[in-house]
Amino acid sequence: MRRFLVTGGAGFIGAHLVRALVTRGEAVRVLDNFSTGSVHNLAYALGRPVQEPPDAALVQLDGVEVLRGDIRDPQTCARACAGVDVVLHQAAMRSVPRSVDDPRGANEHNVTGTLNLLVAASAAGVRRFVYASSSSVYGDDPALPKREDTPPAPISPYAASKLAGEHYCRVFARTFGLATVALRYFNVFGPLQDPQSQYAAVIPRFIAWTLDGQPLEIHGDGEQSRDFTYVDNVVAANLLAADGPALDGEPINVACGERYTLLQVAEVIEGLLGRRSEHRHTPPRRGDVRHTLADIGRARARLGYTPRVGFHEGMARTVEFFVATAAGRPS
């Protein structure tokens, strides 16, 4: 039995990964500082209520080890990686707007934290390191679709920090012999995504506002588009990357290969909930790109990846979850 370390395992994507690994019968360790992750997400992953662990404690929850700690601390990273076969590194300061407000914080979490984990993983003899990168590294080049050989051009501190993490993954593969792969996520959505945060993503926020009868705040004209990717597709890509051939830090797009505008997203949500919402347009956000669309040919060829859940099915599942859990607050 292999042991997986899921950093950020109490977060949105991390909890879905933990759930999938537990279902497969894998040994799982979670590292999370619970700044944005929650016991509610872990309860979803484990299928039962859990309590938040004390700081620096390593506790057992139904066979899953949970270490409360921060990736910015090298000793915590060393402790987390001990005896681990595969690292699925999801922990990060997410959100482009948040990185614009706090560029130093983005660098400390996403660059220094990633470096700490790579050092610890290499020292511990980890077999595979899967890094959660982002489509934001491509920047605002109008050429579509985005291919992995397109020169990166980040326009936000978040994007720059994610690209720096990719470079470190490549260095550790080629210089230190640690098998790494960087998965460039495109606008992930699904159950557990928090609609309440100041930096909430658009889909959970639109769903919560529609459920509450509030106007939808749309940045810009609403015609900006995204390759929205349901979370189950991201989970599948991580598991394929964990099991697949060594890729020497190679970046791989994880997406569906189709795009929808924010106005179309609003229309789909309104249709699923059977209610209309007022639209209030605000100025565009700094650091946001206009359009994203992925070429997923490399993911198909290198990982055997294919999207399992399309946009419309994913939206239906997500809306159903939010309706059943009081507008996105898991019970």
C-alpha positions in Angstrom: 0.0 0.0 0.0 1.3 3.4 -1.0 1.2 6.4 1.3 -0.1 9.7 -0.2 0.5 13.1 1.2 -2.2 15.6 0.2 -1.2 19.1 1.1 -4.2 21.4 1.5 -6.2 18.2 2.0 -8.9 20.1 4.0 -9.4 22.5 1.1 -11.8 22.3 -1.8 -9.8 20.2 -4.3 -7.7 18.5 -1.6 -10.8 17.1 0.2 -12.0 15.6 -3.1 -8.6 14.0 -3.6 -8.6 12.6 0.0 -12.1 11.1 -0.6 -11.0 9.4 -3.9 -7.8 8.0 -2.3 -9.7 6.7 0.7 -12.2 5.0 -1.6 -9.3 3.3 -3.4 -8.0 2.0 -0.2 -4.8 4.1 -0.2 -3.0 5.3 3.0 -3.5 9.0 3.2 -1.8 11.8 5.2 -3.2 15.4 5.1 -1.2 18.5 5.7 -3.2 21.7 6.2 -3.0 24.8 8.3 -6.8 25.2 8.2 -6.6 28.9 7.2 -9.0 28.2 4.3 -9.5 24.5 4.6 -12.1 23.2 7.1 -13.2 20.2 9.1 -16.4 20.3 7.1 -14.4 19.4 4.0 -12.6 16.6 5.8 -16.0 15.4 7.1 -17.2 15.2 3.4 -14.0 13.3 2.5 -14.3 10.8 5.3 -18.0 10.5 5.4 -18.3 11.4 9.1 -18.0 14.4 11.4 -14.5 15.3 12.5 -12.9 17.8 14.9 -10.2 20.2 14.0 -6.8 18.9 15.2 -4.6 21.0 17.5 -1.7 22.9 16.0 1.3 20.7 15.1 -0.6 17.6 16.1 -0.7 14.4 13.9 -4.0 12.7 14.5 -5.7 9.6 13.1 -9.1 10.0 11.6 -10.6 6.7 10.3 -7.1 5.7 9.0 -6.3 9.1 7.6 -3.5 11.0 9.3 -4.1 14.7 9.6 -1.1 17.0 10.4 -2.0 20.6 11.2 0.9 22.7 10.0 2.1 25.2 7.5 4.1 24.5 4.3 6.1 27.7 5.0 7.8 25.8 7.8 10.6 23.4 6.6 10.4 21.2 9.6 6.7 20.7 9.2 7.3 19.7 5.5 10.0 17.2 6.5 7.6 15.7 9.1 4.8 15.5 6.6 6.9 13.8 3.8 8.5 11.2 6.1 7.5 7.7 4.8 5.4 9.1 1.9 5.4 7.6 -1.6 3.5 10.3 -3.5 2.9 14.0 -2.8 -0.2 15.7 -4.2 0.6 19.3 -3.6 -2.6 21.4 -3.5 -1.8 23.8 -0.6 -1.5 27.4 -1.8 -2.6 31.0 -1.5 -5.2 30.9 -4.2 -7.0 33.7 -6.0 -5.6 36.3 -8.4 -7.3 39.2 -6.5 -5.9 38.1 -3.2 -2.4 37.9 -4.7 -2.8 41.4 -6.0 -3.7 42.6 -2.5 -0.9 40.5 -0.9 1.9 39.7 -3.3 4.4 38.8 -0.6 1.9 36.3 0.9 1.4 34.7 -2.5 5.2 34.3 -2.8 5.7 32.9 0.7 3.0 30.3 0.3 3.3 29.4 -3.3 7.0 29.7 -4.0 8.7 29.2 -0.6 6.1 26.7 0.5 6.5 24.7 -2.6 10.3 24.8 -2.4 10.1 23.6 1.2 8.0 20.6 0.2 10.3 19.7 -2.8 13.3 19.7 -0.5 11.5 17.6 2.1 10.2 15.2 -0.6 13.6 14.7 -2.1 15.2 14.1 1.2 12.5 11.6 2.2 12.8 9.6 -1.0 9.3 10.4 -2.3 8.6 8.6 -5.6 6.4 11.2 -7.3 5.5 14.9 -6.7 2.4 16.2 -8.4 2.1 20.0 -8.3 -1.1 22.0 -8.7 -0.3 24.8 -11.1 -2.6 27.1 -12.9 -3.8 28.3 -16.3 -3.1 31.8 -15.1 0.6 31.3 -16.0 -0.3 31.8 -19.7 -1.4 35.4 -19.0 -3.6 37.4 -21.4 -2.2 36.3 -24.8 -5.3 36.3 -27.0 -4.2 33.2 -28.9 -6.4 30.2 -28.1 -6.3 27.4 -27.2 -3.5 27.5 -24.6 -0.8 24.9 -25.3 1.9 23.9 -22.8 4.6 25.1 -25.3 3.1 28.6 -25.4 5.5 31.0 -23.6 4.2 31.9 -20.2 3.4 35.5 -19.5 1.9 35.9 -16.0 0.1 39.2 -15.2 -0.6 38.6 -11.5 1.5 37.7 -8.5 -0.5 34.5 -8.2 0.4 33.5 -11.8 4.0 34.4 -11.3 4.2 32.4 -8.1 2.6 29.3 -9.7 5.1 29.6 -12.6 8.0 29.8 -10.2 6.7 26.6 -8.6 6.8 24.9 -12.0 10.4 25.9 -12.5 11.3 24.5 -9.1 9.5 21.2 -10.0 11.6 21.0 -13.2 14.8 21.7 -11.4 14.1 19.0 -8.8 13.3 16.5 -11.5 16.5 17.2 -13.6 19.0 18.0 -10.8 17.8 16.0 -7.8 16.0 13.0 -9.5 12.6 13.7 -8.0 9.9 12.7 -10.4 7.6 15.7 -10.7 4.7 16.9 -12.9 2.9 20.2 -12.9 -0.8 20.1 -13.7 -2.1 23.5 -15.0 -5.7 23.6 -13.7 -8.3 25.6 -15.6 -11.0 27.2 -13.4 -11.9 24.3 -11.2 -15.4 24.2 -9.7 -17.7 21.8 -7.8 -19.1 20.8 -4.4 -17.3 22.3 -1.3 -16.1 25.4 -3.1 -16.6 28.3 -0.6 -19.0 31.0 -1.8 -18.6 33.2 1.3 -14.9 34.3 1.0 -14.0 37.8 -0.2 -12.0 36.0 -2.9 -14.6 33.4 -3.8 -14.7 31.9 -7.3 -17.5 33.0 -9.6 -19.5 29.8 -9.8 -20.1 29.2 -6.1 -20.7 32.9 -5.6 -23.3 33.1 -8.4 -25.1 30.1 -7.0 -25.2 31.5 -3.5 -26.4 34.9 -4.7 -29.1 33.4 -6.9 -30.3 31.2 -4.0 -30.4 34.2 -1.7 -32.2 36.4 -4.3 -29.3 38.8 -4.5 -28.0 40.5 -7.7 -25.1 38.9 -9.5 -22.0 41.1 -9.4 -20.3 40.7 -12.8 -16.8 42.1 -13.3 -16.6 43.9 -16.7 -19.1 43.1 -19.5 -19.5 39.4 -18.6 -18.2 38.3 -22.0 -14.9 37.1 -20.6 -14.8 33.3 -20.9 -13.2 30.4 -19.0 -12.5 26.7 -19.6 -14.5 25.6 -16.5 -13.3 22.2 -15.2 -15.4 20.1 -12.8 -13.4 18.9 -9.8 -13.8 15.2 -10.6 -11.7 15.8 -13.7 -8.9 17.3 -11.7 -9.0 14.4 -9.2 -8.7 12.0 -12.1 -5.8 13.9 -13.6 -3.9 13.8 -10.2 -4.4 10.1 -9.8 -3.2 9.5 -13.4 -0.2 11.7 -12.8 0.6 9.8 -9.6 0.6 6.4 -11.5 1.9 7.5 -14.9 5.4 7.7 -16.3 8.0 10.2 -15.0 7.6 13.5 -16.8 10.6 15.5 -15.5 8.6 18.5 -14.3 6.6 18.7 -17.5 3.5 21.0 -17.4 0.2 19.5 -18.4 -3.1 21.3 -19.0 -6.1 19.9 -17.0 -9.4 21.1 -18.4 -12.3 20.2 -20.7 -11.3 22.0 -23.9 -14.4 24.2 -24.1 -15.2 27.7 -22.8 -18.2 29.6 -21.5 -18.7 33.3 -20.7 -19.7 34.5 -17.3 -23.1 35.5 -18.7 -23.6 32.0 -19.9 -22.7 30.7 -16.5 -25.3 33.0 -14.9 -27.9 31.8 -17.4 -27.1 28.1 -16.7 -27.4 28.7 -12.9 -30.6 30.6 -13.3 -32.1 27.8 -15.4 -31.1 25.1 -13.0 -32.6 27.0 -10.1 -35.6 28.3 -12.0 -35.2 31.9 -11.0 -33.8 35.1 -12.6 -31.3 37.4 -11.0 -30.5 41.1 -11.5 -27.0 41.6 -13.1 -24.8 44.4 -11.7 -21.7 45.1 -13.7 -18.6 46.4 -11.9 -15.1 47.3 -13.3 -12.9 44.5 -14.4 -10.5 43.1 -11.7 -6.8 43.7 -11.9 -4.8 40.7 -12.9 -7.7 38.9 -14.6 -7.3 37.5 -18.1 -9.9 37.9 -20.8 -10.3 34.3 -22.1 -9.0 30.8 -21.2 -9.3 27.7 -23.3 -7.0 24.6 -23.0 -5.5 22.3 -25.5 -5.7 19.0 -23.6 -3.8 16.9 -26.2 -0.7 16.5 -24.0 -2.9 15.3 -21.1 -4.5 12.7 -23.3 -1.1 11.5 -24.7 1.0 11.6 -21.5 -1.6 10.6 -18.9 -4.4 9.0 -20.8 -6.6 11.8 -19.4 -10.1 12.5 -20.8 -12.7 14.8 -19.1 -15.1 12.6 -17.3 -17.7 15.3 -16.4 -18.6 18.0 -18.8 -19.6 21.6 -17.9 -23.4 21.2 -17.9 -23.3 17.9 -15.9 -20.8 19.5 -13.5 -23.0 22.6 -13.0 -26.0 20.4 -12.3 -24.1 18.4 -9.7 -22.7 21.6 -8.1 -26.1 23.4 -7.9 -27.6 20.3 -6.4 -24.9 20.2 -3.7 -25.3 23.8 -2.8 -29.1 23.5 -2.6 -28.8 20.5 -0.4 -26.3 22.2 1.9 -27.8 25.6 2.6 -26.1 27.6 -0.2 -22.7 25.9 0.0 -22.2 25.5 3.7 -21.6 21.8 4.2 -23.3 20.3 7.3 
